Amino acid sequence: MQAIKSKYVGIGCIIIILLFPITIAFNYARDTAATKEINYNEFIRLLDEKQISKVEVTNEELIITPSEDNEAYKGKILNAPNINDENLELKLQDAGVEYGGKNSKEIPLHNLMITWIMPIGIMCSIIIIPISIIYFLWRFLSLKKENERLRIQIKDLLDKK
């Protein structure tokens, strides 16, 4: 019985070890598909062409939401380095862009949920639940077979008396 438990603990550890690289790959693919790094000159060009709808300014970067008519970056969030341009606020006002500051050191709870807890939960649902169902069905059928074998043995013993 102890050997069976340690076997399943080992399988559980292997599954957990495999989940981390899969989660990291999932997050990387999601971030790569949803964001794009651009340089500051590209940001200014987009601003001049009025292809930006919103900018969030952090200490390290500018988080840029392109306007709906921007076909090149539609559906992406753009990141540009914050070079502490003194005229940035005026440029944003002149372009009619919504802007604000953001504290980049805060990690919201929903970000943690989206990047770690949800992918691990989904993978557990996909991997662990079916394996558990298969195990319990196998265990149930093997116990049923063992029970039938024991009944036959008991019946044979009773018949011999």
Stockholm file with secondary structure:
# STOCKHOLM 1.0

chainA/1-161         MQAIKSKYVGIGCIIIILLFPITIAFNYARDTAATKEINYNEFIRLLDEKQISKVEVTNEELIITPSEDNEAYKGKILNAPNINDENLELKLQDAGVEYGGKNSKEIPLHNLMITWIMPIGIMCSIIIIPISIIYFLWRFLSLKKENERLRIQIKDLLDKK
#=GR chainA/1-161 SS CHHHHHHHHHHHHHHHHHHHHHHHHHHHHHHHHHEEECCHHHHHHHHHTTCEEEEEECSSEEEEEECTTCSTTTTCEEEEECCCCTTHHHHHHHHTCEEEECCTTCCCHHHHIIIIIHHHHHHHHHHHHHHHHHHHHHHHHHHHHHHHHHHHHHHHHHHHC
#=GC SS_cons         CHHHHHHHHHHHHHHHHHHHHHHHHHHHHHHHHHEEECCHHHHHHHHHTTCEEEEEECSSEEEEEECTTCSTTTTCEEEEECCCCTTHHHHHHHHTCEEEECCTTCCCHHHHIIIIIHHHHHHHHHHHHHHHHHHHHHHHHHHHHHHHHHHHHHHHHHHHC
//
